[in-house]
Structure formats: structure tokens, C-alpha cells
Amino acid sequence: MGRLRHHVSSAPSILATGLLSVFLAAAVGCGDDDTGDDADDADDADDDTDDDGTVDASVADAAVLGSRSGLIAVTDTVVTNPILVGGVPSINGAVVSITYVDDDTVVPPLPDFDSNINGCAITVYDVKAGDEEPAQVDEGPFVVSGTANGEFACAFSDATGEYACQSTDPLLASGSAEGATVDDMGLLVLTGAAFTEEMVGMRIFLVGFEDKDTNSADGVYPIVAFVDEETIAITDFPFPAAAIDGATYTTFVGTGPMANIATVDFLDDGTEDVIIDKTDSDLVPGFTMTAGARGEGFILTKDSTPPHEFPMIEADDVIFACDGKDCGAEPDQEGSQLDAIVVNGVTTDVLPPLKEDDGFTMLPAVSSFATFSCSMIGSDTITVPIDGVEAILGTLPLRVQVTVGRFVAQLENSDTSGSTIVLGHSLTGFTTLEKP
């Protein structure tokens, strides 16, 4: 399947990337509140001034650097589009998304939909007028443990402008692939390797693989099965091939769902604690979240809108709900953490060529697009109101990606940053406008 769109939903200090955006309006605690008391403001200014009348260097640096909003989402999603194997959804897997942006670079949301706390934040981007999603910034590394992929670290890549995650086991993360072969069944054999079951659900980037006619088979492939320490199964490999001198492999965690791994749970039912640990950066202090994943087994009620059936012609209220045991796992959490049902989406007005379209690929819009994020804290029902749906459809979308999740969230605020960490299970669907 095509790569799920990573999107940013802008609001005052609201950010979203990957399939989620939640709670950022509340998570931002940057700077002082505007109380309207000029005398107090003057006193604050005096406090920031040295004896010689110059502004304290730390204050000046903060003013230059600005403030950051961040979302750290560790999730396990199931694609709801009706592609079934043995009667169950056949596309699922990990989505790990870490994004920080400069608050001064976001496009503001619509006036009537400006908060996703117990409501919706909807942002419309006029691409032709120059609107664009804010660039991501580096705010230090993370380490995550307690998932089926073992412990992994996430760091910002200057080359891609995004965070990427890899196993902390160096033998799993990357290495020489010289002598490796891949057969017509997708079995990758590398003598002397130390593969483990933790690799299932990762993606592997192979470089230096050719067939007998020297056709390149380099690319990124899903790892769908562990066979033994020297053998793993990958999918989508084009033809049998062998590694040449200098060949390498690199694996990545949380790059999106994939086919044929329905028996693998990236996140469990909350039995295993997931620990998300951030290192200090200049603007964002370090923090740790420890929680059990919510929502495993989560399914929507029959009266809900399936994520892959977003209304594309005529606007209407879009309601997502679960009930009782169908809401999935509900592990005990720390008292300071929040439970919520969350909806997030992004649109595009461009589709791939018909013969190349898998029904999931989200290409960058050329004229306009919308992002939307809604949440209800302490509830199992959430609605995108008809006025919001009309605003979304006003971008004339050809495809809409929607994710509905049940998450536990933790908010981390400082004078220069607001971070939201979310953890749990979700359902993702893609609705494509049918041509008449």
C-alpha cells in the first residue's frame, strides 16, 4: 500500500503529524498569559534587563528561538477499507510520529473550529496562495520501549527533515548485507545475521541488491515474518536477487501499517508498560511517559461512520462511537494522564494515475487541502459537526484519510514548549471520490 500521509494541522500552537493530532491547544504553555496589566508587564521587562540597560542574554535567545509545539504519537492502527484476508482486516501496524514545529510558522485554523479540546480544530490550506504546513524542527532524541519491536530510538534527520526510529540493537538497526540473497518467495537470507522476532512489522531498506541481469532491487520493504536468526520474510520484493559488494541493510520502526501481519501486535492490551523518554533540548525539557496502550480490540458501533466512508458529496454530521467492551482494552493509568477518543484527518485534491492507485496513497494537494483534529476527553463518542464537514469538503477533496483512536495522553508544558504524548490503538480509513 502507499505511504500514509503525514500531516500537520495548524491552530494556535496545534500540531499534528502522522495519523494523529490531539490536545496540542491545551499542551502549549509558552510564555506569559496576557493579563492586560501594563504595570506588571513593565515590571517583567525590568526583571529581564541587566544593570547596564541591556536585555539578559538568555531572554534574548529565547525571543529569537521562539516556542515549540510537539506531538509524540506511538500507535497501532488497523486500516478499515474492506480488503480482507480470512474475514479480518489485512493491513495493520505501527505508526510512530514525532514532530515539533515553530509556533510562529503555523497557519491559523478556521475561526469556528479553532480548538481540538472537546471540539474540533480545522485548518484549510490555500496552496495556490502559498499556504504550507510548517517545517519540522529538531528537539532532541527519544527512546521508546515496551512494544513488539523492542526498544527503539528516534532522532531527527537533517536529510529528510523528519524524525526516524530504529532499534537500539545495532545488529537489528543496520549492517552489511554482503552475501545476502532474496528468493522469489521474499525470503531474505543473510549468513551470520542475528535477526529476531522484534523485526516483524519494521521496514528494511536494502541497498546493493541485483538480479542476474544486474537489474537493481534496491528499495524499502515490509518485514512480515521471522524464520530464524539468518532468515526473514519480506513482501513486495520485485524479483530474486543477490547482494553485491558493499550491500547494506537498514531497518526502521513505526513507518505505517502493512499487509499480512495481522497476528502481530505492535502495542498490546495495556499489559506491558510502554515507556517514552525524551532527552533535554534547548527549548523542550526532557520528560518520561509510562502507560499501557488503550483500545486494543476497539471497534465502532453500527451507527458510526466507518473511517473509509467520509461523506464526499453532501455534508452531514460525522459521528464515531464505541460502546462497552467494543471500546477495547482499558488499562489502569496514572492519575495525571487523560483518556480520550480522537479523530484526525487530512484531504488531498490529487490522485495517482488510475493504474498506479492503490486507494491509500495521499499525494500533496495542488490547490487546497484541509486538516482536522477533534477530541473528546473522558468520552467514547465524538462528532465532526456538519459545518466542519462543509468546510472540509470546501477544499474539493478527491481523497480523505481519517483516523479514529482511543488514546491515553500526557501533557508536558514549559515556558518555551508544549508537548503532547499519545499512546493507543486506532482505526484508519481512506475515502476516494468516485468519478461519475
Buried (B, 14 or more C-beta within 10 A) or exposed (E): BBEBBBBBBBBBBBBBBBBBBBBBBBBBBBEEEEEEEEEEEEEEEEEBEEEEEEEEEEBEEBEEEBBBBBBBBBBBBBBBBEBEEEEEBBBBBBBBBBBBBBBEBBBEBBEEBBBBBBBBBBBBBBBEEEBEBBEBBBBBBBBBBBBBBBBBBBBBEEEEEBBBBBBBBEEBBBBBBBBBBBEEEBBBBBEEBEBBEBBBBBBBBBBBBBBEEEEBBEBBBBBBBBEEEBBBBBBEBEBBBBBBEEBBBBBBBBBBBBBBBBEBBBBBBBEBEBBBBBBEBBBBBEBEBBBBBBBBEBBBBEEBBBBBBBBBEEBEEBBBBBBEEEBBBBBEBEEEBBBBBBBBBBBBBBBBEEEEBEBBBBBEBEBBBBBBBBBBBEEBEBBBBBBBBEBBBBBEBBBBBBBBBBBBBBBBBBEBBBBBBBBBBBBBBBBBBEEE
